Amino acid sequence: MTTSATITNSAHDTTEPNTLSRIFTFDRFTVSVSALALTVGAIPIASLLDWPTWIVLAVGVGLIPYAWMLHTVVRNKAFATAPARLSAVADALWVLASVAVIVLVDRTSTIGTWLVAAQALMVADIGLIKVVGWRRS
């Protein structure tokens, strides 16, 4: 009786999370936390940013369907679908909007400007990692 050894390639092992799985999971977490914080904590966050409360609340509520979309992408492991790719476009638009806020809105507090810049940098990194993940897959 002969036995055959099975050689597996760890790069294609489906049990290991890959770059896309990890970045979409992280994106889902950060967007969900942001939606919750901006919705529940709209008043103190608006005060910190020196913005009207309704704008912060609108952004928080607007992130809820986006968080759900990311949840379905992660749950279904559908990292190459149209919604997944749309999320990279949304990341780019978020960064552009953040830059516009920094440049055009004089009313934002200094700490608010730094917070907007920091989250824009994080969102840009997430979007770039998604693109790198798609190119490698």
GUTI-826830 format. One record per residue: x, y, z of N, C-alpha, C, O, CB in turn; residue number from 1. Coordinates in steps of 0.02 Angstrom, whole numbers. Atoms other than C-alpha are relative to their C-alpha. Glycine has a CB too. Layout:
! residues N
+--------+--------+--------+--------+--------+--------+--------+--------+--------+--------+--------+--------+--------+--------+--------+-----+
!    npx !    npy !    npz !   capx !   capy !   capz !    cpx !    cpy !    cpz !    opx !    opy !    opz !   cbpx !   cbpy !   cbpz ! num !
+--------+--------+--------+--------+--------+--------+--------+--------+--------+--------+--------+--------+--------+--------+--------+-----+
!      X !      Y !      Z !      X !      Y !      Z !      X !      Y !      Z !      X !      Y !      Z !      X !      Y !      Z ! NUM !
...
+--------+--------+--------+--------+--------+--------+--------+--------+--------+--------+--------+--------+--------+--------+--------+-----+
END
This chain:
! residues 137
+--------+--------+--------+--------+--------+--------+--------+--------+--------+--------+--------+--------+--------+--------+--------+-----+
!    npx !    npy !    npz !   capx !   capy !   capz !    cpx !    cpy !    cpz !    opx !    opy !    opz !   cbpx !   cbpy !   cbpz ! num !
+--------+--------+--------+--------+--------+--------+--------+--------+--------+--------+--------+--------+--------+--------+--------+-----+
!     42 !    -58 !      0 !      0 !      0 !      0 !     45 !     62 !      0 !     94 !     65 !     38 !    -48 !     -1 !     61 !   1 !
!    -40 !    -61 !      4 !     69 !    170 !    -45 !    -39 !     57 !     30 !   -101 !     60 !     26 !     20 !     15 !    -73 !   2 !
!     32 !    -61 !    -26 !     35 !    332 !     39 !     27 !     59 !    -39 !     85 !     60 !    -60 !     14 !      8 !     77 !   3 !
!    -22 !    -60 !     36 !     42 !    498 !    -46 !     -3 !     60 !     47 !    -50 !     68 !     86 !    -43 !     12 !    -63 !   4 !
!     -2 !    -61 !    -42 !     91 !    658 !     38 !    -34 !     57 !    -38 !    -25 !     65 !    -98 !     74 !     19 !     17 !   5 !
!     33 !    -57 !     30 !    -14 !    809 !      6 !     39 !     63 !     18 !     51 !     77 !     76 !    -74 !      6 !     23 !   6 !
!    -36 !    -62 !    -10 !     80 !    970 !    -16 !    -49 !     57 !     -9 !    -84 !     62 !    -60 !     60 !      7 !    -49 !   7 !
!     45 !    -57 !      4 !    -17 !   1126 !     21 !     41 !     64 !     -4 !     95 !     70 !     24 !    -48 !      3 !     60 !   8 !
!    -31 !    -65 !      7 !     27 !   1301 !    -26 !    -33 !     46 !     51 !    -92 !     62 !     44 !     -6 !     29 !    -72 !   9 !
!     30 !    -41 !    -53 !      2 !   1409 !    128 !    -26 !     67 !    -26 !    -69 !     97 !      5 !     51 !     12 !     54 !  10 !
!     24 !    -63 !     28 !    -22 !   1563 !     18 !    -72 !     -5 !    -24 !   -108 !     44 !    -27 !     46 !     24 !    -57 !  11 !
!     68 !      9 !     25 !   -183 !   1487 !    -49 !    -44 !    -39 !     49 !    -98 !    -60 !     31 !      2 !    -36 !    -67 !  12 !
!     39 !     34 !    -50 !   -242 !   1405 !    111 !    -59 !     43 !     20 !    -51 !    100 !     41 !     44 !    -16 !     62 !  13 !
!     60 !    -40 !    -13 !   -421 !   1460 !    135 !    -14 !     11 !     74 !    -56 !     52 !     91 !    -60 !    -32 !    -32 !  14 !
!     11 !     -9 !    -72 !   -411 !   1444 !    324 !     37 !     61 !     27 !     19 !     87 !     79 !     20 !    -62 !     38 !  15 !
!    -38 !    -59 !    -22 !   -285 !   1585 !    338 !    -32 !     63 !    -28 !    -47 !     67 !    -88 !     74 !     -5 !    -23 !  16 !
!     26 !    -63 !     26 !   -353 !   1761 !    326 !     51 !     34 !    -45 !    110 !     38 !    -28 !    -21 !     47 !     57 !  17 !
!    -46 !    -35 !     45 !   -278 !   1854 !    180 !     -6 !     76 !      9 !    -44 !     99 !     52 !    -14 !    -19 !    -74 !  18 !
!     -1 !    -73 !     -7 !   -246 !   2039 !    156 !    -70 !     30 !     -7 !    -90 !     72 !     33 !     46 !     30 !    -52 !  19 !
!     67 !    -28 !     10 !   -421 !   2075 !     89 !    -46 !    -16 !     58 !    -84 !     27 !     81 !    -30 !    -26 !    -65 !  20 !
!     41 !     19 !    -57 !   -506 !   1980 !    229 !     16 !     44 !     60 !    -29 !     68 !     94 !      9 !    -74 !     17 !  21 !
!    -20 !    -39 !    -58 !   -407 !   2072 !    360 !    -18 !     74 !     -7 !    -43 !    104 !     41 !     75 !     -6 !     11 !  22 !
!     14 !    -72 !      8 !   -427 !   2247 !    287 !    -74 !     14 !      0 !    -96 !     65 !     27 !     32 !     26 !    -64 !  23 !
!     73 !    -11 !     -1 !   -614 !   2227 !    257 !    -28 !    -10 !     70 !    -75 !     25 !     90 !    -35 !    -47 !    -49 !  24 !
!     21 !     10 !    -69 !   -636 !   2161 !    434 !     17 !     62 !     42 !    -24 !     85 !     81 !     33 !    -63 !     30 !  25 !
!    -20 !    -61 !    -35 !   -539 !   2310 !    502 !    -43 !     59 !    -21 !    -64 !     99 !     21 !     75 !     15 !    -13 !  26 !
!     42 !    -55 !     25 !   -637 !   2430 !    391 !    -70 !     -5 !     28 !    -99 !     46 !     49 !     -2 !     -1 !    -77 !  27 !
!     67 !     10 !    -29 !   -802 !   2355 !    449 !     -1 !     23 !     73 !    -48 !     56 !     94 !    -21 !    -74 !     -6 !  28 !
!     -4 !    -19 !    -70 !   -748 !   2379 !    630 !      5 !     76 !      8 !    -33 !    105 !     47 !     61 !    -34 !     34 !  29 !
!    -10 !    -72 !     -8 !   -688 !   2559 !    610 !    -61 !     40 !    -22 !    -80 !     89 !     10 !     61 !     23 !    -39 !  30 !
!     60 !    -35 !     23 !   -840 !   2613 !    510 !    -58 !     -9 !     49 !    -95 !     38 !     63 !    -21 !    -25 !    -71 !  31 !
!     54 !     13 !    -48 !   -959 !   2530 !    633 !      9 !     41 !     64 !    -39 !     70 !     89 !     -4 !    -74 !     17 !  32 !
!    -14 !    -39 !    -60 !   -875 !   2612 !    782 !    -10 !     74 !    -13 !    -38 !    110 !     28 !     72 !    -13 !     25 !  33 !
!      9 !    -71 !     18 !   -872 !   2780 !    692 !    -74 !     17 !     -6 !    -95 !     70 !     19 !     36 !     16 !    -66 !  34 !
!     72 !    -13 !      7 !  -1057 !   2767 !    648 !    -32 !      5 !     69 !    -73 !     50 !     81 !    -34 !    -56 !    -42 !  35 !
!     28 !     -1 !    -67 !  -1100 !   2727 !    828 !     22 !     62 !     38 !    -20 !     96 !     69 !     22 !    -63 !     38 !  36 !
!    -25 !    -58 !    -37 !   -989 !   2863 !    901 !    -30 !     65 !    -26 !    -51 !    108 !     14 !     77 !      4 !     -5 !  37 !
!     26 !    -62 !     28 !  -1048 !   2998 !    781 !    -75 !      7 !      9 !   -101 !     63 !     12 !     17 !      4 !    -74 !  38 !
!     72 !     -2 !    -10 !  -1230 !   2952 !    805 !    -17 !     11 !     74 !    -55 !     56 !     91 !    -33 !    -64 !    -25 !  39 !
!     16 !     -5 !    -72 !  -1234 !   2927 !    994 !     34 !     60 !     32 !      6 !     93 !     75 !     22 !    -65 !     35 !  40 !
!    -37 !    -55 !    -30 !  -1102 !   3057 !   1033 !      2 !     62 !    -43 !     52 !     99 !    -42 !     70 !    -21 !     15 !  41 !
!      0 !    -56 !     47 !  -1152 !   3187 !    905 !     11 !     68 !     34 !     47 !    110 !      7 !    -66 !      2 !    -38 !  42 !
!     -6 !    -65 !    -33 !  -1165 !   3330 !   1030 !     71 !     15 !     23 !     98 !     67 !      6 !    -48 !      3 !     59 !  43 !
!    -68 !    -16 !    -21 !   -994 !   3316 !   1113 !     50 !      2 !    -58 !     97 !     42 !    -58 !     24 !    -50 !     51 !  44 !
!    -46 !      0 !     57 !   -908 !   3275 !    948 !     -9 !     64 !    -40 !     41 !     94 !    -62 !    -12 !    -62 !    -46 !  45 !
!     13 !    -63 !     35 !   -991 !   3424 !    863 !     32 !     58 !     37 !     60 !    103 !      6 !    -75 !     12 !     -8 !  46 !
!    -32 !    -52 !    -41 !   -931 !   3533 !   1006 !     75 !     -1 !     -8 !    107 !     52 !    -15 !    -19 !     -8 !     74 !  47 !
!    -72 !      7 !      9 !   -754 !   3466 !    989 !     23 !     25 !    -68 !     74 !     58 !    -74 !     21 !    -73 !     10 !  48 !
!    -17 !    -21 !     68 !   -753 !   3496 !    801 !    -19 !     72 !    -14 !      6 !    103 !    -60 !    -33 !    -46 !    -50 !  49 !
!     30 !    -67 !     10 !   -847 !   3662 !    818 !    -43 !      0 !    -63 !    -41 !     47 !   -103 !     56 !     54 !     -5 !  50 !
!     47 !      7 !     55 !   -977 !   3602 !    693 !    -71 !     -3 !     27 !    -82 !    -15 !     86 !     15 !    -63 !    -42 !  51 !
!     70 !     10 !    -20 !  -1167 !   3602 !    697 !    -12 !    -75 !     15 !     14 !   -119 !    -20 !    -49 !     25 !    -55 !  52 !
!     13 !     69 !    -20 !  -1231 !   3444 !    783 !    -32 !    -40 !    -56 !    -17 !    -99 !    -65 !    -45 !     -2 !     61 !  53 !
!     35 !     37 !     52 !  -1343 !   3398 !    636 !     47 !    -28 !    -52 !     33 !    -80 !    -82 !    -52 !     45 !    -33 !  54 !
!    -48 !     25 !     50 !  -1192 !   3378 !    521 !     34 !    -64 !     27 !     40 !   -113 !    -10 !     54 !     53 !    -17 !  55 !
!    -32 !     59 !    -30 !  -1105 !   3257 !    640 !    -50 !    -58 !      2 !    -32 !   -115 !    -14 !     27 !     16 !     70 !  56 !
!     52 !     52 !     -3 !  -1267 !   3162 !    666 !    -15 !    -28 !    -69 !    -23 !    -89 !    -77 !    -65 !     29 !     31 !  57 !
!     13 !     23 !     68 !  -1299 !   3153 !    478 !     56 !    -45 !    -26 !     43 !    -95 !    -59 !     -9 !     60 !    -47 !  58 !
!    -56 !     42 !     20 !  -1125 !   3083 !    447 !     -4 !    -68 !     35 !      5 !   -120 !      4 !     68 !     34 !     15 !  59 !
!      6 !     62 !    -38 !  -1149 !   2954 !    585 !    -55 !    -45 !    -27 !    -45 !   -105 !    -37 !    -13 !     15 !     73 !  60 !
!     56 !     39 !     27 !  -1319 !   2898 !    520 !     16 !    -23 !    -71 !     -3 !    -79 !    -90 !    -66 !     42 !      1 !  61 !
!    -19 !     19 !     68 !  -1251 !   2898 !    342 !     49 !    -58 !     -3 !     52 !    -94 !    -52 !     29 !     59 !    -35 !  62 !
!    -49 !     56 !     -1 !  -1113 !   2777 !    393 !    -33 !    -67 !     16 !     -2 !   -119 !      4 !     54 !     15 !     51 !  63 !
!     32 !     63 !    -20 !  -1238 !   2647 !    456 !    -11 !    -47 !    -60 !      8 !   -105 !    -56 !    -67 !     14 !     34 !  64 !
!      7 !     46 !     56 !  -1286 !   2577 !    284 !     67 !    -21 !    -30 !     74 !    -77 !    -56 !    -43 !     32 !    -54 !  65 !
!    -66 !     17 !     26 !  -1104 !   2583 !    231 !     32 !    -55 !     44 !     64 !   -101 !     18 !     45 !     63 !     -1 !  66 !
!    -25 !     51 !    -45 !  -1056 !   2483 !    386 !    -34 !    -67 !    -14 !     -2 !   -120 !    -12 !    -11 !     21 !     74 !  67 !
!     36 !     62 !     15 !  -1191 !   2357 !    343 !     25 !    -31 !    -66 !     33 !    -92 !    -70 !    -76 !     14 !     -6 !  68 !
!    -27 !     25 !     63 !  -1125 !   2342 !    165 !     67 !    -35 !     12 !     79 !    -90 !    -14 !      9 !     57 !    -52 !  69 !
!    -65 !     31 !    -16 !   -950 !   2307 !    233 !    -10 !    -64 !     39 !     27 !   -112 !     30 !     43 !     49 !     40 !  70 !
!     15 !     61 !    -38 !  -1025 !   2180 !    353 !    -18 !    -56 !    -47 !      5 !   -113 !    -39 !    -57 !     13 !     50 !  71 !
!     19 !     53 !     46 !  -1105 !   2085 !    210 !     59 !    -23 !    -43 !     64 !    -82 !    -60 !    -58 !     24 !    -46 !  72 !
!    -60 !     19 !     39 !   -942 !   2089 !    110 !     43 !    -48 !     42 !     65 !    -99 !     16 !     41 !     63 !    -20 !  73 !
!    -42 !     42 !    -44 !   -847 !   2015 !    259 !    -35 !    -66 !     14 !     -4 !   -119 !     10 !     16 !     36 !     66 !  74 !
!     38 !     60 !    -16 !   -984 !   1891 !    305 !     -1 !    -50 !    -57 !      6 !   -110 !    -47 !    -72 !     18 !     19 !  75 !
!      4 !     43 !     59 !   -997 !   1824 !    128 !     68 !    -13 !    -32 !     74 !    -50 !    -80 !    -45 !     31 !    -52 !  76 !
!    -68 !      5 !     28 !   -809 !   1836 !     97 !      0 !     18 !    -74 !     33 !    -14 !   -115 !     28 !    -72 !     10 !  77 !
!      9 !    -23 !     69 !   -855 !   1930 !    -61 !     44 !     61 !    -13 !     19 !    116 !    -25 !    -74 !     17 !    -14 !  78 !
!    -47 !    -56 !      3 !   -698 !   2037 !    -75 !     12 !     25 !    -71 !     44 !     77 !    -79 !     65 !    -21 !     31 !  79 !
!    -11 !    -23 !     69 !   -699 !   2050 !   -265 !    -65 !     20 !    -34 !    -68 !     25 !    -95 !     34 !    -55 !    -41 !  80 !
!     66 !    -18 !     28 !   -882 !   2098 !   -288 !     -5 !     75 !    -10 !     37 !    114 !     11 !    -56 !    -26 !     46 !  81 !
!     11 !    -71 !     12 !   -952 !   2264 !   -344 !     -6 !     40 !     65 !     24 !     94 !     69 !    -64 !      9 !    -41 !  82 !
!      2 !    -39 !    -62 !   -996 !   2319 !   -166 !     69 !      8 !     32 !     85 !     61 !     59 !    -47 !    -33 !     50 !  83 !
!    -68 !     -5 !    -28 !   -818 !   2281 !   -110 !     40 !     52 !    -38 !     76 !     92 !     -7 !     35 !    -69 !     -2 !  84 !
!    -37 !    -48 !     40 !   -745 !   2380 !   -253 !    -29 !     71 !      9 !      8 !    120 !      8 !     -1 !    -20 !    -74 !  85 !
!     32 !    -64 !    -13 !   -871 !   2519 !   -222 !     27 !     31 !     65 !     31 !     92 !     71 !    -76 !     -7 !      3 !  86 !
!    -26 !    -26 !    -64 !   -800 !   2533 !    -46 !     66 !     36 !    -10 !     80 !     84 !     26 !      8 !    -57 !     50 !  87 !
!    -63 !    -35 !     14 !   -630 !   2583 !   -117 !    -15 !     69 !    -31 !     20 !    117 !    -17 !     45 !    -42 !    -47 !  88 !
!     21 !    -64 !     29 !   -716 !   2719 !   -219 !    -26 !     46 !     56 !    -10 !    106 !     58 !    -55 !    -10 !    -55 !  89 !
!     25 !    -39 !    -57 !   -806 !   2775 !    -60 !     58 !     24 !     43 !     56 !     80 !     68 !    -49 !    -43 !     42 !  90 !
!    -59 !    -21 !    -39 !   -638 !   2779 !     30 !     32 !     61 !    -33 !     50 !    109 !      1 !     51 !    -57 !      6 !  91 !
!    -31 !    -56 !     36 !   -567 !   2894 !   -105 !    -43 !     63 !      6 !    -16 !    117 !     17 !     10 !    -18 !    -74 !  92 !
!     45 !    -58 !     -7 !   -720 !   3007 !    -98 !      2 !     29 !     71 !     -1 !     89 !     80 !    -72 !    -19 !    -19 !  93 !
!     -5 !    -22 !    -70 !   -708 !   3014 !     92 !     63 !     42 !     10 !     61 !     94 !     43 !     -1 !    -60 !     49 !  94 !
!    -63 !    -37 !     -7 !   -527 !   3070 !     81 !     -5 !     68 !    -34 !     16 !    118 !     -6 !     59 !    -41 !    -30 !  95 !
!      9 !    -64 !     35 !   -570 !   3204 !    -48 !    -45 !     47 !     39 !    -30 !    107 !     44 !    -30 !    -12 !    -70 !  96 !
!     45 !    -42 !    -40 !   -713 !   3266 !     60 !     36 !     26 !     62 !     26 !     83 !     83 !    -63 !    -39 !     20 !  97 !
!    -38 !    -21 !    -59 !   -597 !   3271 !    211 !     48 !     56 !    -17 !     55 !    104 !     21 !     37 !    -60 !     30 !  98 !
!    -46 !    -53 !     22 !   -469 !   3373 !    116 !    -38 !     65 !    -13 !    -16 !    119 !      6 !     39 !    -21 !    -64 !  99 !
!     41 !    -59 !     12 !   -607 !   3491 !     60 !    -21 !     33 !     66 !    -21 !     94 !     71 !    -63 !    -20 !    -41 ! 100 !
!     19 !    -28 !    -65 !   -664 !   3512 !    241 !     59 !     37 !     30 !     52 !     92 !     57 !    -24 !    -56 !     48 ! 101 !
!    -60 !    -32 !    -29 !   -486 !   3550 !    297 !     16 !     66 !    -35 !     34 !    115 !     -3 !     60 !    -48 !     -4 ! 102 !
!    -19 !    -59 !     39 !   -457 !   3675 !    157 !    -54 !     54 !      0 !    -39 !    113 !      4 !     16 !    -20 !    -71 ! 103 !
!     54 !    -49 !     13 !   -627 !   3757 !    140 !    -40 !     21 !     62 !    -70 !     75 !     61 !    -46 !    -28 !    -49 ! 104 !
!     42 !    -16 !    -58 !   -711 !   3754 !    311 !     42 !     35 !     53 !     84 !      4 !     85 !    -34 !    -64 !     29 ! 105 !
!    -38 !    -40 !    -48 !   -643 !   3893 !    419 !    -23 !    -11 !     72 !     12 !      5 !    120 !     -4 !     74 !    -17 ! 106 !
!     31 !      5 !    -66 !   -756 !   3850 !    564 !     27 !    -58 !     42 !     17 !    -58 !    102 !    -74 !     -7 !     -8 ! 107 !
!    -24 !     59 !    -37 !   -672 !   3685 !    613 !     54 !     20 !     50 !     98 !     59 !     35 !     28 !    -52 !    -49 ! 108 !
!    -50 !    -13 !    -52 !   -574 !   3690 !    775 !     68 !    -30 !    -20 !     71 !    -71 !    -65 !    -23 !    -28 !     68 ! 109 !
!    -66 !     27 !     15 !   -388 !   3654 !    774 !      3 !    -75 !     13 !     28 !   -112 !    -29 !     54 !     36 !     43 ! 110 !
!      1 !     72 !    -14 !   -413 !   3485 !    857 !    -43 !    -36 !    -51 !    -28 !    -92 !    -71 !    -25 !    -13 !     71 ! 111 !
!     43 !     29 !     51 !   -554 !   3452 !    734 !     36 !     -9 !    -66 !     29 !    -60 !    -99 !    -61 !     43 !    -10 ! 112 !
!    -39 !      5 !     62 !   -439 !   3487 !    587 !     48 !    -58 !      4 !     55 !    -96 !    -44 !     39 !     66 !    -13 ! 113 !
!    -46 !     56 !     -8 !   -311 !   3365 !    656 !    -37 !    -67 !      0 !    -11 !   -115 !    -28 !     39 !      8 !     65 ! 114 !
!     39 !     62 !      0 !   -445 !   3233 !    686 !    -24 !    -18 !    -70 !    -21 !    -76 !    -90 !    -60 !      7 !     48 ! 115 !
!     22 !     12 !     69 !   -514 !   3252 !    510 !     59 !    -24 !    -42 !     53 !    -70 !    -82 !    -31 !     64 !    -31 ! 116 !
!    -60 !     20 !     38 !   -337 !   3240 !    439 !     22 !    -71 !     18 !     41 !   -110 !    -26 !     57 !     49 !     13 ! 117 !
!    -21 !     66 !    -22 !   -296 !   3086 !    543 !    -46 !    -55 !    -28 !    -23 !   -107 !    -51 !      2 !     -4 !     76 ! 118 !
!     46 !     50 !     27 !   -453 !   2993 !    492 !      4 !     -4 !    -75 !     -4 !    -58 !   -104 !    -72 !     14 !     22 ! 119 !
!     -9 !      2 !     73 !   -426 !   3042 !    310 !     61 !    -42 !    -18 !     59 !    -80 !    -67 !      7 !     72 !    -29 ! 120 !
!    -61 !     40 !     12 !   -252 !   2967 !    318 !    -14 !    -74 !     11 !      8 !   -116 !    -28 !     57 !     23 !     45 ! 121 !
!     17 !     70 !    -13 !   -321 !   2807 !    394 !    -44 !    -28 !    -55 !    -33 !    -84 !    -78 !    -36 !     -6 !     68 ! 122 !
!     45 !     23 !     53 !   -459 !   2794 !    263 !     39 !     -9 !    -65 !     27 !    -56 !   -103 !    -58 !     49 !    -10 ! 123 !
!    -42 !      6 !     60 !   -331 !   2824 !    124 !     41 !    -64 !      3 !     48 !    -99 !    -47 !     45 !     61 !     -8 ! 124 !
!    -39 !     61 !     -9 !   -222 !   2685 !    194 !    -43 !    -62 !    -11 !    -22 !   -109 !    -45 !     32 !     -2 !     69 ! 125 !
!     46 !     57 !      8 !   -370 !   2566 !    203 !    -16 !    -11 !    -74 !    -13 !    -67 !    -99 !    -65 !     10 !     40 ! 126 !
!     15 !      5 !     72 !   -417 !   2604 !     22 !     60 !    -26 !    -40 !     51 !    -67 !    -85 !    -21 !     68 !    -28 ! 127 !
!    -59 !     23 !     36 !   -239 !   2579 !    -38 !     15 !    -74 !     14 !     34 !   -111 !    -31 !     61 !     42 !     19 ! 128 !
!    -11 !     71 !    -16 !   -223 !   2413 !     54 !    -51 !    -44 !    -37 !    -34 !    -99 !    -57 !     -5 !    -11 !     77 ! 129 !
!     49 !     37 !     39 !   -385 !   2356 !    -30 !     25 !    -10 !    -72 !     21 !    -65 !   -100 !    -68 !     36 !      0 ! 130 !
!    -25 !      4 !     69 !   -311 !   2396 !   -201 !     59 !    -48 !     -5 !     63 !    -88 !    -52 !     20 !     70 !    -26 ! 131 !
!    -58 !     45 !     -1 !   -148 !   2307 !   -159 !    -25 !    -73 !      8 !      0 !   -118 !    -26 !     49 !     18 !     58 ! 132 !
!     27 !     67 !     -9 !   -248 !   2156 !    -98 !    -32 !    -27 !    -63 !    -24 !    -86 !    -78 !    -51 !      1 !     56 ! 133 !
!     30 !     24 !     63 !   -346 !   2147 !   -260 !     52 !    -17 !    -51 !     45 !    -66 !    -88 !    -48 !     53 !    -28 ! 134 !
!    -53 !     13 !     49 !   -188 !   2156 !   -363 !     37 !    -65 !     16 !     61 !    -99 !    -29 !     50 !     58 !     -2 ! 135 !
!    -35 !     61 !    -21 !   -110 !   2014 !   -263 !    -44 !    -62 !     -4 !    -18 !   -118 !     -5 !     27 !      7 !     70 ! 136 !
!     44 !     60 !      1 !   -262 !   1901 !   -271 !    -15 !    -23 !    -70 !    -51 !    -73 !    -80 !    -66 !     15 !     36 ! 137 !
+--------+--------+--------+--------+--------+--------+--------+--------+--------+--------+--------+--------+--------+--------+--------+-----+
END
